């Protein structure tokens, strides 16, 4: 074979090899693990809560011999819960006030009873996942308090606003043991409260004497904004970040997340859901049970509960709105900027808006000026009645709470102060009770 022919053969082989390799590259399809990108958000599991963690009583009232005593102690509330969550309920049914032969308000606050209060109406169809109910079918109802009475084998679920009463039967021995453990001796352990008739349908209870509560101060710890962005946007890599006056904005062209760095808040909105938010047809609205469960699950999957200190506070089925509030030592906390609330509003398919803090209370510090003595309940009542701009007959709740204020220490580390303060509620809005020594009080609504 001469040299020229050998070169031709080698050239043909090289060209053929090149063609084969090029074709292989063009037609190669790698085998990836399947990946599904749905309209759901990326989930970030953190401090997961279940129904019994988030839906908790806010106070317990003891009625006896014309006197009233109350506690908001988380320790006592947990002890009581541990007892009644183990009971076996049966025969749940509605009972009429006429059959009970008592006025509704008298029945609820009757001598010889324990009144366990919640922040808002709880759907039994959700709370039955917590209770041990033997009935195969349970009537649809909501309640905001559980009433346990002496010498009875029934427990009562009451909706105060709707004046509805449902009863469930429980082993009488367990109820006697419960009353022996918690009712007897309650007078010695708890402060006395006075009953105040607000209107023909509502009686509230406030402490007879001034109340001493410690002022608290905390360092705070921040959530990772990147994690929040990844949790709330379907395609985080396509999200654009911009600086704005309050902090930062993140958008994918449809959804928008605003980070308020001054108040440690995020506000997320998906405008595409707005048109389907409120419809004339009831099938556009989730039931209260579905709405509340979905809201708990959403927070479990999107940044969590911040040290497990948030509790269910309010729900509107018509607005598809749910609010969870920060509680500290059994007391609700408030802030005019929204730093103590997690609020959700739902569209038809997805969340429409999600507003929440992105900080948690880290370590508590010794605070100057603590403890603080608050006015007695009678002084609170007199003050509310004396104000022309307050419709006293519309007041639905009166409570001690913490007012959260933000500041910086000498090292420019962010601190929050929790100041014990009297609050009253009208509708779903809370207001500071305006005492004369205050500068008019804060009359802006705190939802």
ChimeraX attribute file (.defattr): number of C-alpha atoms within 10 A of each C-alpha:
attribute: neighborCount
match mode: 1-to-1
recipient: residues
	/A:1	5
	/A:2	6
	/A:3	7
	/A:4	8
	/A:5	10
	/A:6	10
	/A:7	11
	/A:8	11
	/A:9	10
	/A:10	11
	/A:11	12
	/A:12	11
	/A:13	12
	/A:14	12
	/A:15	11
	/A:16	12
	/A:17	12
	/A:18	12
	/A:19	11
	/A:20	11
	/A:21	11
	/A:22	11
	/A:23	11
	/A:24	11
	/A:25	9
	/A:26	8
	/A:27	8
	/A:28	8
	/A:29	8
	/A:30	6
	/A:31	6
	/A:32	6
	/A:33	6
	/A:34	6
	/A:35	6
	/A:36	6
	/A:37	10
	/A:38	9
	/A:39	11
	/A:40	12
	/A:41	18
	/A:42	20
	/A:43	17
	/A:44	17
	/A:45	13
	/A:46	15
	/A:47	14
	/A:48	15
	/A:49	17
	/A:50	13
	/A:51	17
	/A:52	15
	/A:53	14
	/A:54	18
	/A:55	22
	/A:56	19
	/A:57	24
	/A:58	23
	/A:59	20
	/A:60	21
	/A:61	23
	/A:62	26
	/A:63	22
	/A:64	18
	/A:65	8
	/A:66	11
	/A:67	13
	/A:68	25
	/A:69	23
	/A:70	23
	/A:71	19
	/A:72	17
	/A:73	16
	/A:74	18
	/A:75	11
	/A:76	14
	/A:77	18
	/A:78	12
	/A:79	12
	/A:80	17
	/A:81	15
	/A:82	11
	/A:83	13
	/A:84	17
	/A:85	14
	/A:86	12
	/A:87	16
	/A:88	16
	/A:89	21
	/A:90	18
	/A:91	17
	/A:92	20
	/A:93	16
	/A:94	17
	/A:95	13
	/A:96	13
	/A:97	15
	/A:98	9
	/A:99	7
	/A:100	10
	/A:101	9
	/A:102	13
	/A:103	10
	/A:104	20
	/A:105	15
	/A:106	10
	/A:107	16
	/A:108	25
	/A:109	20
	/A:110	20
	/A:111	17
	/A:112	17
	/A:113	20
	/A:114	26
	/A:115	21
	/A:116	24
	/A:117	20
	/A:118	20
	/A:119	19
	/A:120	22
	/A:121	22
	/A:122	23
	/A:123	18
	/A:124	19
	/A:125	17
	/A:126	17
	/A:127	17
	/A:128	14
	/A:129	12
	/A:130	16
	/A:131	16
	/A:132	15
	/A:133	20
	/A:134	13
	/A:135	13
	/A:136	7
	/A:137	9
	/A:138	15
	/A:139	12
	/A:140	10
	/A:141	18
	/A:142	24
	/A:143	24
	/A:144	18
	/A:145	26
	/A:146	21
	/A:147	22
	/A:148	23
	/A:149	22
	/A:150	17
	/A:151	13
	/A:152	14
	/A:153	17
	/A:154	22
	/A:155	19
	/A:156	22
	/A:157	26
	/A:158	26
	/A:159	19
	/A:160	19
	/A:161	13
	/A:162	10
	/A:163	14
	/A:164	17
	/A:165	24
	/A:166	21
	/A:167	20
	/A:168	18
	/A:169	18
	/A:170	19
	/A:171	14
	/A:172	14
	/A:173	12
	/A:174	16
	/A:175	22
	/A:176	16
	/A:177	12
	/A:178	17
	/A:179	19
	/A:180	12
	/A:181	12
	/A:182	14
	/A:183	21
	/A:184	13
	/A:185	11
	/A:186	19
	/A:187	16
	/A:188	9
	/A:189	10
	/A:190	16
	/A:191	16
	/A:192	20
	/A:193	22
	/A:194	17
	/A:195	17
	/A:196	14
	/A:197	12
	/A:198	16
	/A:199	13
	/A:200	8
	/A:201	12
	/A:202	17
	/A:203	16
	/A:204	16
	/A:205	20
	/A:206	24
	/A:207	22
	/A:208	18
	/A:209	16
	/A:210	13
	/A:211	16
	/A:212	13
	/A:213	16
	/A:214	16
	/A:215	20
	/A:216	21
	/A:217	21
	/A:218	19
	/A:219	18
	/A:220	18
	/A:221	15
	/A:222	13
	/A:223	15
	/A:224	11
	/A:225	13
	/A:226	9
	/A:227	15
	/A:228	18
	/A:229	22
	/A:230	18
	/A:231	20
	/A:232	24
	/A:233	24
	/A:234	18
	/A:235	16
	/A:236	18
	/A:237	10
	/A:238	11
	/A:239	18
	/A:240	12
	/A:241	13
	/A:242	10
	/A:243	11
	/A:244	11
	/A:245	9
	/A:246	12
	/A:247	16
	/A:248	15
	/A:249	20
	/A:250	19
	/A:251	20
	/A:252	16
	/A:253	9
	/A:254	11
	/A:255	19
	/A:256	21
	/A:257	23
	/A:258	21
	/A:259	22
	/A:260	18
	/A:261	13
	/A:262	10
	/A:263	17
	/A:264	19
	/A:265	22
	/A:266	22
	/A:267	16
	/A:268	24
	/A:269	21
	/A:270	19
	/A:271	16
	/A:272	13
	/A:273	18
	/A:274	16
	/A:275	11
	/A:276	15
	/A:277	21
	/A:278	17
	/A:279	12
	/A:280	7
	/A:281	7
	/A:282	10
	/A:283	9
	/A:284	16
	/A:285	21
	/A:286	17
	/A:287	16
	/A:288	23
	/A:289	17
	/A:290	15
	/A:291	21
	/A:292	26
	/A:293	15
	/A:294	16
	/A:295	21
	/A:296	22
	/A:297	15
	/A:298	17
	/A:299	21
	/A:300	19
	/A:301	19
	/A:302	20
	/A:303	24
	/A:304	21
	/A:305	24
	/A:306	19
	/A:307	12
	/A:308	15
	/A:309	18
	/A:310	24
	/A:311	23
	/A:312	27
	/A:313	24
	/A:314	19
	/A:315	23
	/A:316	16
	/A:317	15
	/A:318	15
	/A:319	13
	/A:320	23
	/A:321	21
	/A:322	23
	/A:323	22
	/A:324	23
	/A:325	23
	/A:326	23
	/A:327	21
	/A:328	16
	/A:329	11
	/A:330	18
	/A:331	18
	/A:332	21
	/A:333	22
	/A:334	27
	/A:335	17
	/A:336	16
	/A:337	14
	/A:338	19
	/A:339	23
	/A:340	25
	/A:341	25
	/A:342	24
	/A:343	22
	/A:344	24
	/A:345	22
	/A:346	25
	/A:347	24
	/A:348	18
	/A:349	12
	/A:350	15
	/A:351	22
	/A:352	23
	/A:353	21
	/A:354	21
	/A:355	20
	/A:356	20
	/A:357	23
	/A:358	25
	/A:359	18
	/A:360	20
	/A:361	17
	/A:362	14
	/A:363	11
	/A:364	14
	/A:365	12
	/A:366	11
	/A:367	14
	/A:368	10
	/A:369	9
	/A:370	14
	/A:371	15
	/A:372	14
	/A:373	14
	/A:374	17
	/A:375	17
	/A:376	16
	/A:377	24
	/A:378	19
	/A:379	17
	/A:380	22
	/A:381	17
	/A:382	11
	/A:383	16
	/A:384	19
	/A:385	14
	/A:386	11
	/A:387	12
	/A:388	8
	/A:389	9
	/A:390	15
	/A:391	11
	/A:392	18
	/A:393	14
	/A:394	13
	/A:395	18
	/A:396	18
	/A:397	18
	/A:398	21
	/A:399	21
	/A:400	21
	/A:401	21
	/A:402	26
	/A:403	21
	/A:404	21
	/A:405	17
	/A:406	16
	/A:407	11
	/A:408	11
	/A:409	9
	/A:410	6
	/A:411	6
	/A:412	8
	/A:413	10
	/A:414	14
	/A:415	20
	/A:416	18
	/A:417	19
	/A:418	21
	/A:419	21
	/A:420	24
	/A:421	21
	/A:422	21
	/A:423	22
	/A:424	21
	/A:425	19
	/A:426	18
	/A:427	10
	/A:428	15
	/A:429	11
	/A:430	22
	/A:431	20
	/A:432	23
	/A:433	24
	/A:434	19
	/A:435	17
	/A:436	9
	/A:437	7
	/A:438	9
	/A:439	8
	/A:440	11
	/A:441	13
	/A:442	14
	/A:443	13
	/A:444	11
	/A:445	14
	/A:446	19
	/A:447	20
